[in-house]
């Protein structure tokens, strides 16, 4: 049985990814950084063990990954899903908002991959999937921090894929479009209407649709796919 770790795995797209991997017969663990009650409720509801640490903290990621492996076994699959937004136009953006988004959304990919990829290389099998965003491909007003982090994630994906391809480890990205999650629900209804108007299929994505893409990329049969970005955006950006 393969074992997966999903960061930011207790809500939204992360929770859907956990559920889909579990349904595919993979043993799953999830991280979270915030609400303990919500994390516990997710674990009680799904039976998936949860671990709490800040994925922007390099040392915490190393310790946390070791705790997960002690609990469920070697991590074969890593899904870097944890992410935040701190939106503002560049002239109004604080340095803290810039640095925090880069730390959580991009530094976490380095922190988590470095914690687990060595074991994958030794075992000569691994899957890393980085959850990026359409806004890392196209840009978005008021999101220089988020767009930069997600675009950086795509470059990170390609470079790491080159480093570990001969060791049986694949590294890919999924770039969701606007998805029906709490993060998007926080946007005003008027803006949501304008976003949907630009999506050819005429609706937001469902988290389960993003999760299916992750299940595809981590499958045994997906070993010839690496360094790729799977865009899941309803035709909003045909990249």
Secondary structure, 3 states (H helix, E strand, C coil): CCEEEECCCCCHHHHHHHHHHHHCCCEEEEEECCCHHHHHHHHHHHCCEEEECCCCCHHHHHHHHHHHHHHHCCCCEEEECCCCCCCECHHHCCHHHHHHHHHHHHHHHHHHHHHHHHHHHHHCCEEEEEECCHHHHHCCCCEHHHHHHHHHHHHHHHHHHHHHHHHCEEEEEEEECCECCHHHHCCCHHHHHHHHHCCCCCCCECHHHHHHHHHHHHCHHHCCCCCCEEEECCCCCCC
